[in-house]
Amino acid sequence: VSPLSSMGPNFYKYYLLDTLDVNGQKCVDLGFVPFVPEGFGFTGHLFVTLDSTYFVKKAILNVPKNINLNFVSGMTIEQTFEKTEDGTRIITKDDINVDFKLTEKSKGMYARRLNIYSNHSFLPPESDEIFKESAPIITLQNAYKQTEDFWDLNRPEEAGKRKQNTVEKLMEKLRSVPIFYVTEKIVTILTSGYIGTSTDPAKNKFEFGPANTFISGNAIEGARFRVGGTTTTAFSKRLFLEGYAAYGTTDRKIKYDALIEYSFNDKKEYRKEFPVNSIRLEYLYDINQLGQQYMYTNKDNIFLAWKRQRDTRATYLRNAELTYYREHYNGIAYGAVLRNKKEYSTDYAVFDRIEEDGRITPIKSYSMTELEFKFRYAPNEKFYQTRNYRYPITFDAPVITLNHITARKGVLGADYTYNRTDLGIQKRFWFSAFGYLDIIGKAGKVWDKVPYPLLILPNANLSYTIQPESYTNMNAMEFISDEYASWDVTYFMNGLLLNRLPLIKKLKWREVLSFRGMYGHLTDKNNPYYGGKDLYLFPEGSYTLGNTPYMEAGVGIENIFKFLRLDYVWRLTYRDNPGIQTKGVRFSMKLSF
């Protein structure tokens, strides 16, 4: 909560402390502290000019000692401001100092980020070329190739007062100690998921991984062993190769994936780093777990192998894709995918086709050639970039997605005419010290008559882990629809209640509430009991949704031991379906501040 916000008087106690001179202007020192020290607020000082404008000349913000914040033993933010001739407020200095500690008794680590802003200009540019890509920061191509002499000459004097190569020399010395060197390697593997092939990380041209996919398992394959890897920017800043090979001890089949991607702009670390402007060719043969498409983790993640029921709803999929994708700094992204796929039935997901005379014919496979169009608009989006995924940090502006898939029967081997449209929107609502609310809404429709593998299969989470945008107590392929509308609402309370309970507040636990559901409908043309010819019979245990939506709700606690989250989730509707779980405990692990 900002001490200058409209909520400030309800969150802070204010004190008039002194009057003093700040850069030649007489200011009053306004001190402030939060009513609840464990809440997400600050202690500090505002230096306000003693004139008719009450201009904030300087601000010093500190985190309270007892704040519900992990790994931070102290933090100070110092900002200074100037006023232009037309009254515009501009920041001239932004200095952040943080003291980190893993535990109360461990030695700390100090970090500082200093930004000096100067040479402000409000004149129109000579050319409008600069606005064609609205990058918040424009970095010249040779910026990372400049010598220290260049930076010493061009940095503001205050920023230049530092010891040269202090961190580099310290790390070189620490890496000479065997136990530190081994520990650093293990931590790197655990955090990045990849194992380098060079002792110098900067020279790694190829890395094995992800490490958490080497061993996993499922009901179809039994124990699954996988080895794979990817090239890095040390190999090429524009050309990337990636792939894997996997083997299951039960089905005794080799699966594989091979990918080649060319980026039209240089990459610093990862092929998926923003902004993407690339063309990609991929060929895959692997199992396809119907109704289990995880959003932010690999399907081979070893933590997903422990499941609440057998995950037998799977087919084999042979898939070839040619993809072009482009991202812009203004938040617009778009792409096109030309896809040819062939899906094979299994004993657990059979393709029993209904003939015109009503006979049932087992089908081994079907083929499709599709063209998919993707559009995404996410203005001012911030996310944490990893090698394979982006974890959203803010949804201050709505994120809108629109996808459409089209195929024509007989064109390039397609067995069906197929059109599917999906629209999504997600938004985060901040409640200051009272946490934040994440809302995800989606809707979609399959427009043509197609068999069940091409219909809408909601994401069921069969594991004991918490997975975003999936249903915790739904079985895989339990519900099949050709039109739907879904929602996923999660309220992160940031200790709003627990911070006020004696003793409990010392644990720094934080509350989480969730509510998700889906309206779905299957039109008669896609219902095998009405539509008839060319459709596949639904597998046993698959149903259609009625007028009542599927819904589930959960209550949980996060930040247990600073990394663990536990949720208890109830299934609210369709509780009489056979073989379901109506409630259960789920967990996730994440380090955060």
C-alpha positions as CSV (number, residue, x, y, z in Angstrom):
1,V,0.0,0.0,0.0
2,S,1.4,3.3,-1.0
3,P,1.5,6.0,1.8
4,L,0.0,8.4,-0.8
5,S,-2.9,6.2,-1.8
6,S,-6.5,6.8,-0.9
7,M,-6.2,3.8,1.4
8,G,-3.2,5.2,3.2
9,P,-5.1,6.7,6.2
10,N,-6.7,3.3,6.9
11,F,-3.4,1.5,6.7
12,Y,-0.7,3.9,8.1
13,K,-0.1,6.1,11.1
14,Y,1.5,9.4,10.1
15,Y,3.9,11.7,12.1
16,L,5.2,15.2,11.4
17,L,8.8,14.8,12.3
18,D,10.9,17.8,11.2
19,T,11.5,20.5,8.6
20,L,14.7,20.4,6.6
21,D,16.4,21.5,3.3
22,V,16.3,19.0,0.4
23,N,18.3,20.2,-2.6
24,G,17.7,23.8,-1.8
25,Q,14.0,23.5,-1.0
26,K,12.4,23.6,2.4
27,C,10.5,20.4,3.1
28,V,8.6,18.8,5.9
29,D,9.6,15.2,6.9
30,L,6.4,13.1,7.1
31,G,7.0,9.8,8.7
32,F,4.7,6.8,8.5
33,V,4.3,3.2,9.8
34,P,1.6,0.6,9.2
35,F,-1.0,-0.3,11.8
36,V,-0.2,-4.0,11.2
37,P,3.6,-4.6,10.9
38,E,3.1,-8.0,9.2
39,G,1.0,-6.4,6.4
40,F,2.3,-5.6,3.0
41,G,3.3,-1.9,3.5
42,F,6.3,0.3,4.3
43,T,7.8,2.4,7.0
44,G,9.6,5.5,6.0
45,H,9.7,9.2,5.2
46,L,8.1,11.5,2.6
47,F,9.8,14.9,2.1
48,V,7.1,17.3,1.0
49,T,7.8,20.9,-0.1
50,L,6.3,23.6,2.1
51,D,4.6,25.6,-0.7
52,S,1.2,25.5,-2.4
53,T,2.1,22.5,-4.5
54,Y,3.0,20.1,-1.7
55,F,5.4,18.4,-4.1
56,V,7.0,15.1,-3.0
57,K,10.7,15.9,-3.4
58,K,12.1,12.7,-2.0
59,A,10.8,9.4,-0.6
60,I,12.5,6.8,1.6
61,L,10.6,3.5,1.9
62,N,11.6,0.6,4.2
63,V,10.0,-2.8,4.7
64,P,8.8,-3.4,8.3
65,K,10.9,-5.8,10.4
66,N,8.0,-8.2,10.8
67,I,6.6,-8.1,7.3
68,N,5.3,-11.4,5.8
69,L,8.1,-11.5,3.3
70,N,10.5,-14.3,2.6
71,F,14.3,-14.2,2.5
72,V,14.4,-10.4,2.9
73,S,15.9,-9.1,6.2
74,G,15.9,-5.5,5.1
75,M,15.0,-3.3,2.1
76,T,15.3,0.4,1.4
77,I,13.9,2.3,-1.6
78,E,15.1,5.8,-2.1
79,Q,13.6,8.0,-4.8
80,T,14.1,11.6,-5.7
81,F,12.0,13.7,-8.0
82,E,12.2,17.0,-9.9
83,K,9.5,19.2,-11.3
84,T,9.6,20.6,-14.8
85,E,8.5,24.0,-15.9
86,D,5.0,22.8,-16.8
87,G,4.6,21.0,-13.5
88,T,5.4,17.5,-14.7
89,R,6.9,15.2,-12.1
90,I,10.0,13.3,-13.3
91,I,12.0,10.8,-11.3
92,T,15.8,11.5,-11.2
93,K,17.0,8.7,-8.9
94,D,15.7,5.2,-8.0
95,D,18.0,3.4,-5.5
96,I,17.0,0.0,-4.1
97,N,19.1,-1.8,-1.5
98,V,18.1,-5.3,-0.3
99,D,19.6,-7.6,2.4
100,F,18.8,-11.3,1.7
101,K,18.9,-14.2,4.2
102,L,17.9,-17.8,3.6
103,T,17.4,-18.3,7.3
104,E,17.5,-16.2,10.4
105,K,20.9,-17.6,11.4
106,S,22.5,-17.7,8.0
107,K,24.9,-15.1,6.6
108,G,23.2,-12.6,4.4
109,M,23.7,-11.3,0.9
110,Y,23.5,-7.7,-0.2
111,A,22.1,-6.4,-3.5
112,R,21.7,-2.9,-4.9
113,R,20.1,-1.5,-8.0
114,L,20.7,2.1,-8.8
115,N,19.1,4.0,-11.7
116,I,20.0,7.6,-12.5
117,Y,17.7,9.4,-14.9
118,S,19.1,12.5,-16.8
119,N,18.8,14.4,-20.0
120,H,15.1,14.3,-20.1
121,S,13.7,15.6,-23.4
122,F,10.1,16.5,-24.2
123,L,10.8,17.7,-27.7
124,P,9.3,15.7,-30.6
125,P,11.9,13.3,-32.3
126,E,13.3,14.1,-35.7
127,S,11.9,11.0,-37.1
128,D,8.9,8.8,-36.1
129,E,10.9,5.6,-36.8
130,I,11.5,5.2,-33.1
131,F,7.8,4.5,-32.5
132,K,7.4,1.6,-35.0
133,E,8.4,-0.8,-32.2
134,S,7.3,0.7,-28.9
135,A,10.0,-1.0,-26.8
136,P,10.2,0.4,-23.3
137,I,14.0,0.3,-23.4
138,I,15.8,0.5,-26.7
139,T,19.2,-1.3,-26.5
140,L,21.8,-0.8,-29.2
141,Q,23.3,-3.9,-30.7
142,N,26.9,-3.1,-29.5
143,A,25.8,-2.2,-25.9
144,Y,27.1,-5.5,-24.4
145,K,30.4,-5.2,-26.3
146,Q,31.6,-1.9,-24.7
147,T,34.7,-1.8,-22.4
148,E,34.7,-0.8,-18.8
149,D,36.5,2.4,-19.9
150,F,33.4,3.3,-21.9
151,W,31.1,2.8,-19.0
152,D,33.3,4.7,-16.6
153,L,33.2,7.7,-18.9
154,N,29.5,7.6,-19.6
155,R,28.0,6.5,-16.2
156,P,26.8,9.2,-13.8
157,E,29.5,9.7,-11.2
158,E,27.5,8.1,-8.3
159,A,27.0,4.9,-10.3
160,G,30.7,4.7,-11.0
161,K,31.8,4.5,-7.4
162,R,32.1,0.7,-7.2
163,K,34.9,-1.9,-7.0
164,Q,35.7,-3.3,-10.4
165,N,35.0,-7.0,-11.0
166,T,34.3,-7.6,-7.4
167,V,31.6,-10.3,-8.1
168,E,33.6,-11.9,-10.8
169,K,36.7,-12.3,-8.6
170,L,34.6,-13.5,-5.7
171,M,32.9,-16.2,-7.8
172,E,36.3,-17.3,-9.3
173,K,37.7,-17.7,-5.8
174,L,34.6,-19.6,-4.5
175,R,34.6,-22.0,-7.5
176,S,38.1,-23.0,-6.7
177,V,36.6,-24.7,-3.6
178,P,35.4,-28.2,-4.6
179,I,32.3,-28.3,-2.3
180,F,31.1,-24.9,-3.6
181,Y,31.7,-25.9,-7.2
182,V,29.7,-29.1,-6.8
183,T,26.9,-27.3,-4.9
184,E,26.7,-24.6,-7.6
185,K,26.3,-27.2,-10.3
186,I,23.6,-29.1,-8.4
187,V,21.6,-25.9,-7.7
188,T,22.0,-24.8,-11.4
189,I,20.5,-28.2,-12.5
190,L,17.7,-28.0,-10.0
191,T,16.8,-24.4,-11.0
192,S,17.3,-24.5,-14.8
193,G,16.5,-28.2,-15.3
194,Y,19.4,-28.6,-17.7
195,I,22.9,-30.2,-17.5
196,G,25.7,-28.4,-19.4
197,T,28.4,-30.1,-21.4
198,S,31.1,-27.6,-20.6
199,T,32.6,-26.5,-17.3
200,D,32.2,-22.9,-18.4
201,P,28.4,-22.1,-18.6
202,A,29.1,-19.4,-21.2
203,K,30.6,-22.0,-23.5
204,N,27.8,-24.6,-23.3
205,K,26.8,-25.3,-26.9
206,F,24.5,-28.2,-25.9
207,E,22.6,-29.0,-22.7
208,F,20.8,-32.2,-21.6
209,G,17.4,-31.8,-20.1
210,P,15.0,-31.1,-18.7
211,A,16.3,-33.2,-15.8
212,N,12.9,-33.8,-14.2
213,T,11.8,-35.7,-17.4
214,F,14.5,-38.3,-17.4
215,I,12.4,-40.8,-15.4
216,S,8.6,-40.7,-15.2
217,G,5.7,-43.1,-15.8
218,N,2.1,-43.7,-16.8
219,A,-0.4,-46.5,-17.2
220,I,0.3,-46.9,-20.9
221,E,4.1,-46.9,-21.0
222,G,4.8,-48.1,-17.5
223,A,8.2,-46.7,-16.4
224,R,9.2,-44.1,-19.0
225,F,12.9,-43.2,-19.6
226,R,13.7,-40.1,-21.7
227,V,16.8,-38.3,-22.7
228,G,17.0,-35.1,-24.7
229,G,18.5,-31.7,-24.9
230,T,18.8,-28.4,-26.7
231,T,21.5,-26.2,-28.3
232,T,22.2,-22.8,-26.8
233,T,23.2,-19.4,-27.9
234,A,26.8,-20.5,-27.6
235,F,26.1,-22.7,-30.6
236,S,24.1,-20.1,-32.5
237,K,22.1,-17.0,-31.6
238,R,19.6,-17.7,-34.3
239,L,19.5,-21.4,-35.1
240,F,18.3,-23.8,-32.4
241,L,18.0,-27.6,-32.4
242,E,16.0,-29.5,-29.7
243,G,14.7,-33.0,-29.2
244,Y,14.3,-36.1,-27.2
245,A,13.9,-39.9,-27.3
246,A,11.8,-41.9,-24.8
247,Y,11.1,-45.5,-24.1
248,G,8.4,-47.2,-22.1
249,T,8.9,-50.5,-20.3
250,T,5.3,-51.6,-20.8
251,D,4.5,-50.7,-24.4
252,R,8.1,-51.1,-25.4
253,K,7.9,-48.4,-28.0
254,I,10.4,-45.6,-28.8
255,K,9.0,-42.1,-28.9
256,Y,10.8,-39.0,-30.2
257,D,10.6,-35.4,-30.9
258,A,12.9,-33.3,-33.2
259,L,12.7,-29.5,-33.6
260,I,14.6,-27.0,-35.6
261,E,13.9,-23.3,-35.2
262,Y,15.4,-20.2,-36.9
263,S,15.0,-16.9,-35.1
264,F,15.0,-13.7,-37.2
265,N,16.5,-11.8,-34.3
266,D,19.5,-12.6,-32.1
267,K,18.8,-14.4,-28.8
268,K,20.8,-13.7,-25.5
269,E,20.0,-16.9,-23.7
270,Y,16.9,-18.9,-24.7
271,R,15.2,-19.5,-28.0
272,K,11.8,-18.6,-26.5
273,E,12.9,-15.3,-25.0
274,F,10.9,-12.2,-25.8
275,P,10.4,-11.0,-28.5
276,V,9.9,-14.2,-30.6
277,N,10.2,-13.8,-34.3
278,S,10.9,-17.2,-35.7
279,I,9.9,-20.1,-38.0
280,R,9.9,-23.6,-36.5
281,L,9.7,-27.1,-37.9
282,E,8.8,-30.0,-35.5
283,Y,8.2,-33.7,-35.9
284,L,6.9,-35.8,-33.0
285,Y,5.8,-39.3,-32.3
286,D,4.6,-39.9,-28.7
287,I,1.6,-40.7,-26.5
288,N,-1.2,-38.2,-26.3
289,Q,-2.9,-38.1,-22.9
290,L,-6.4,-37.0,-23.8
291,G,-7.9,-34.3,-21.6
292,Q,-4.6,-33.8,-19.7
293,Q,-2.8,-30.8,-21.3
294,Y,-0.7,-29.1,-18.6
295,M,0.0,-25.4,-19.1
296,Y,3.2,-24.6,-17.2
297,T,5.0,-28.0,-16.9
298,N,6.2,-30.8,-19.1
299,K,3.9,-33.9,-19.3
300,D,7.0,-36.0,-18.4
301,N,7.6,-34.2,-15.1
302,I,8.4,-36.9,-12.6
303,F,6.1,-35.2,-10.0
304,L,3.1,-35.9,-12.3
305,A,3.8,-39.6,-12.3
306,W,2.1,-40.0,-8.9
307,K,-1.6,-39.9,-9.7
308,R,-4.9,-40.4,-7.9
309,Q,-6.1,-42.9,-10.6
310,R,-4.7,-44.8,-13.7
311,D,-4.2,-42.4,-16.6
312,T,-5.3,-44.8,-19.3
313,R,-7.0,-42.3,-21.6
314,A,-4.2,-42.0,-24.1
315,T,-3.5,-42.5,-27.8
316,Y,-0.4,-42.4,-30.0
317,L,0.1,-39.3,-32.0
318,R,2.3,-38.6,-35.0
319,N,2.5,-34.9,-35.6
320,A,4.4,-32.6,-38.0
321,E,4.2,-28.8,-37.7
322,L,5.5,-25.8,-39.5
323,T,5.0,-22.7,-37.3
324,Y,5.7,-19.0,-37.7
325,Y,5.3,-16.8,-34.6
326,R,5.9,-13.1,-34.0
327,E,5.8,-10.9,-30.9
328,H,5.8,-7.1,-30.6
329,Y,6.7,-4.8,-27.8
330,N,3.2,-3.3,-27.9
331,G,1.8,-6.6,-26.6
332,I,0.5,-8.0,-29.9
333,A,1.6,-11.5,-30.9
334,Y,0.3,-13.6,-33.8
335,G,1.2,-16.8,-35.6
336,A,0.2,-19.5,-38.0
337,V,0.7,-23.3,-37.8
338,L,0.4,-25.8,-40.6
339,R,-0.1,-29.1,-39.0
340,N,-0.4,-32.7,-40.3
341,K,-1.2,-35.3,-37.7
342,K,-2.2,-38.9,-37.4
343,E,-3.7,-40.3,-34.2
344,Y,-3.7,-44.0,-33.4
345,S,-6.2,-45.7,-31.1
346,T,-5.2,-47.9,-28.1
347,D,-6.9,-50.5,-26.0
348,Y,-7.9,-47.7,-23.6
349,A,-9.0,-45.1,-26.1
350,V,-10.7,-47.0,-29.0
351,F,-12.0,-45.5,-32.2
352,D,-15.3,-47.4,-32.8
353,R,-16.8,-45.6,-35.8
354,I,-20.5,-45.7,-36.5
355,E,-21.3,-46.6,-40.1
356,E,-24.3,-45.4,-42.1
357,D,-26.2,-48.7,-41.5
358,G,-25.5,-48.5,-37.7
359,R,-22.7,-51.1,-37.7
360,I,-19.7,-50.4,-35.5
361,T,-16.3,-50.6,-37.2
362,P,-13.1,-50.4,-35.1
363,I,-10.7,-47.8,-36.6
364,K,-7.0,-47.9,-36.1
365,S,-6.3,-44.2,-36.8
366,Y,-7.5,-41.0,-38.4
367,S,-5.6,-38.2,-40.2
368,M,-5.9,-34.4,-40.2
369,T,-4.2,-31.5,-42.0
370,E,-5.0,-28.3,-40.2
371,L,-4.2,-24.6,-40.4
372,E,-4.2,-22.8,-37.1
373,F,-4.2,-19.0,-36.5
374,K,-3.1,-17.5,-33.2
375,F,-3.6,-14.0,-31.8
376,R,-2.6,-12.7,-28.4
377,Y,-2.8,-9.2,-27.0
378,A,-1.1,-8.6,-23.6
379,P,-0.2,-4.9,-23.2
380,N,2.4,-4.1,-20.5
381,E,2.7,-7.7,-19.6
382,K,5.5,-8.8,-17.2
383,F,6.6,-12.4,-16.8
384,Y,9.5,-14.5,-15.5
385,Q,11.3,-16.1,-18.5
386,T,12.7,-19.6,-18.2
387,R,14.0,-21.8,-21.0
388,N,10.7,-23.4,-21.8
389,Y,8.0,-21.4,-20.0
390,R,6.9,-17.9,-19.1
391,Y,5.4,-17.5,-15.6
392,P,3.2,-14.4,-15.5
393,I,4.0,-11.8,-12.8
394,T,1.3,-9.2,-13.5
395,F,-2.0,-9.1,-15.4
396,D,-2.6,-5.4,-14.8
397,A,-4.1,-5.1,-18.3
398,P,-6.3,-7.9,-19.6
399,V,-4.6,-10.6,-21.7
400,I,-6.7,-11.6,-24.6
401,T,-6.1,-14.7,-26.8
402,L,-8.0,-15.8,-29.9
403,N,-7.3,-19.1,-31.8
404,H,-8.9,-20.7,-34.8
405,I,-8.2,-24.1,-36.3
406,T,-9.5,-25.0,-39.8
407,A,-9.3,-28.2,-41.9
408,R,-11.1,-29.3,-45.1
409,K,-12.0,-33.0,-45.7
410,G,-9.9,-34.4,-48.5
411,V,-7.4,-31.6,-48.5
412,L,-3.8,-32.9,-47.9
413,G,-5.3,-36.1,-46.4
414,A,-7.7,-34.7,-43.9
415,D,-10.4,-37.1,-42.9
416,Y,-12.8,-34.5,-41.6
417,T,-13.9,-30.9,-42.1
418,Y,-13.0,-29.2,-38.9
419,N,-13.3,-25.7,-37.5
420,R,-12.7,-24.7,-33.8
421,T,-12.6,-21.3,-32.2
422,D,-11.3,-20.4,-28.7
423,L,-11.4,-17.0,-27.0
424,G,-9.6,-16.4,-23.7
425,I,-9.2,-13.4,-21.3
426,Q,-7.3,-13.2,-18.0
427,K,-6.9,-10.3,-15.6
428,R,-5.4,-9.6,-12.2
429,F,-7.2,-7.3,-9.8
430,W,-5.0,-5.8,-7.1
431,F,-6.4,-5.1,-3.6
432,S,-3.4,-3.4,-2.2
433,A,-2.6,-4.9,1.2
434,F,-5.5,-7.3,0.9
435,G,-3.9,-9.4,-1.8
436,Y,-4.9,-9.9,-5.4
437,L,-7.5,-11.8,-7.5
438,D,-6.6,-13.7,-10.7
439,I,-9.5,-14.4,-13.1
440,I,-9.2,-16.5,-16.2
441,G,-12.2,-16.9,-18.6
442,K,-12.4,-18.9,-21.7
443,A,-15.1,-19.9,-24.3
444,G,-15.0,-22.0,-27.5
445,K,-16.9,-23.9,-30.0
446,V,-16.3,-26.7,-32.5
447,W,-18.4,-25.9,-35.5
448,D,-18.4,-29.2,-37.4
449,K,-19.4,-32.8,-37.0
450,V,-16.2,-34.6,-35.8
451,P,-15.3,-37.6,-33.6
452,Y,-14.6,-37.2,-29.9
453,P,-10.7,-36.8,-30.1
454,L,-11.4,-33.5,-32.0
455,L,-14.1,-32.2,-29.6
456,I,-13.5,-30.2,-26.4
457,L,-11.9,-32.2,-23.6
458,P,-11.5,-30.2,-20.4
459,N,-8.1,-30.3,-18.7
460,A,-8.3,-32.8,-15.9
461,N,-5.5,-32.9,-13.3
462,L,-5.0,-36.5,-12.2
463,S,-1.9,-35.7,-10.2
464,Y,-1.6,-34.6,-6.6
465,T,0.0,-31.3,-7.6
466,I,-1.7,-28.0,-8.1
467,Q,-1.8,-27.2,-11.8
468,P,-3.2,-23.9,-13.2
469,E,-6.2,-24.0,-15.6
470,S,-7.1,-27.6,-14.8
471,Y,-9.8,-29.3,-12.8
472,T,-8.6,-31.0,-9.7
473,N,-11.4,-33.6,-9.1
474,M,-12.4,-34.2,-12.7
475,N,-11.5,-37.5,-14.5
476,A,-9.8,-37.4,-17.8
477,M,-12.4,-37.3,-20.6
478,E,-15.2,-37.3,-18.0
479,F,-17.0,-34.6,-19.9
480,I,-17.1,-34.1,-23.7
481,S,-18.5,-30.9,-25.3
482,D,-18.5,-29.0,-28.6
483,E,-19.1,-25.6,-27.0
484,Y,-18.1,-24.3,-23.6
485,A,-17.5,-21.4,-21.3
486,S,-15.1,-21.7,-18.3
487,W,-13.8,-19.7,-15.4
488,D,-10.9,-20.0,-13.0
489,V,-10.8,-17.6,-10.1
490,T,-8.0,-17.6,-7.4
491,Y,-7.8,-15.1,-4.5
492,F,-4.3,-14.8,-3.0
493,M,-4.9,-13.1,0.4
494,N,-1.3,-12.5,1.4
495,G,-1.9,-13.3,5.0
496,L,-4.9,-10.9,5.4
497,L,-6.4,-13.0,8.2
498,L,-3.5,-15.1,9.5
499,N,-1.3,-12.0,10.0
500,R,-3.6,-10.9,12.7
501,L,-3.6,-14.1,14.7
502,P,-1.1,-14.3,17.6
503,L,1.6,-16.9,17.2
504,I,0.2,-18.0,13.8
505,K,1.4,-14.8,12.3
506,K,5.0,-15.8,13.1
507,L,4.7,-18.7,10.6
508,K,4.0,-16.2,7.8
509,W,1.4,-18.4,6.2
510,R,-0.9,-16.9,3.5
511,E,-4.4,-17.8,2.6
512,V,-5.6,-18.9,-0.9
513,L,-9.2,-19.3,-2.1
514,S,-10.1,-20.8,-5.5
515,F,-13.3,-21.4,-7.5
516,R,-13.4,-22.8,-11.0
517,G,-16.0,-24.3,-13.3
518,M,-17.2,-24.9,-16.8
519,Y,-20.5,-24.7,-18.7
520,G,-20.5,-27.2,-21.6
521,H,-22.9,-28.5,-24.2
522,L,-22.8,-31.2,-26.9
523,T,-25.0,-30.6,-29.9
524,D,-26.9,-33.5,-31.4
525,K,-24.7,-33.6,-34.5
526,N,-21.6,-34.6,-32.4
527,N,-23.4,-36.9,-30.0
528,P,-22.8,-40.5,-31.2
529,Y,-26.3,-41.5,-29.9
530,Y,-28.0,-38.9,-32.2
531,G,-25.5,-37.9,-34.8
532,G,-24.7,-41.4,-36.0
533,K,-22.5,-41.8,-39.1
534,D,-18.7,-41.3,-38.9
535,L,-18.7,-40.5,-35.2
536,Y,-16.8,-42.6,-32.6
537,L,-18.6,-44.1,-29.6
538,F,-17.6,-42.4,-26.4
539,P,-15.4,-44.4,-24.1
540,E,-16.9,-45.8,-21.0
541,G,-17.0,-43.1,-18.2
542,S,-17.5,-40.2,-20.6
543,Y,-20.5,-38.0,-20.3
544,T,-22.1,-34.7,-21.5
545,L,-22.7,-31.7,-19.2
546,G,-26.3,-30.8,-18.5
547,N,-27.8,-27.4,-17.6
548,T,-25.7,-27.4,-14.4
549,P,-22.0,-26.4,-14.8
550,Y,-19.2,-28.5,-13.4
551,M,-17.8,-26.6,-10.4
552,E,-15.2,-27.1,-7.7
553,A,-13.9,-24.8,-4.9
554,G,-10.8,-24.9,-2.8
555,V,-9.2,-23.3,0.3
556,G,-5.5,-23.4,0.9
557,I,-2.5,-22.1,2.7
558,E,0.7,-21.1,0.9
559,N,4.2,-20.1,2.1
560,I,4.4,-23.1,4.5
561,F,8.1,-23.5,5.2
562,K,8.5,-20.6,2.6
563,F,7.9,-22.9,-0.3
564,L,4.9,-25.3,0.2
565,R,1.3,-24.7,-0.7
566,L,-1.5,-27.1,0.4
567,D,-5.1,-26.9,-1.0
568,Y,-8.2,-28.8,0.0
569,V,-10.6,-28.9,-3.0
570,W,-14.2,-29.9,-3.1
571,R,-16.2,-31.0,-6.1
572,L,-19.5,-29.2,-6.0
573,T,-21.5,-30.7,-8.9
574,Y,-21.9,-34.1,-10.6
575,R,-20.9,-35.8,-7.4
576,D,-22.8,-39.0,-8.3
577,N,-20.7,-40.0,-11.4
578,P,-19.1,-43.4,-10.8
579,G,-15.3,-43.6,-10.1
580,I,-14.8,-39.9,-9.2
581,Q,-13.1,-38.2,-6.3
582,T,-15.3,-35.6,-4.6
583,K,-12.6,-34.0,-2.5
584,G,-8.8,-34.1,-1.9
585,V,-5.6,-32.4,-0.9
586,R,-3.2,-31.0,-3.5
587,F,0.2,-29.5,-3.1
588,S,2.7,-27.4,-5.0
589,M,6.2,-26.1,-4.3
590,K,7.4,-22.7,-5.2
591,L,10.0,-20.3,-3.8
592,S,8.8,-16.7,-3.7
593,F,9.2,-13.5,-1.7
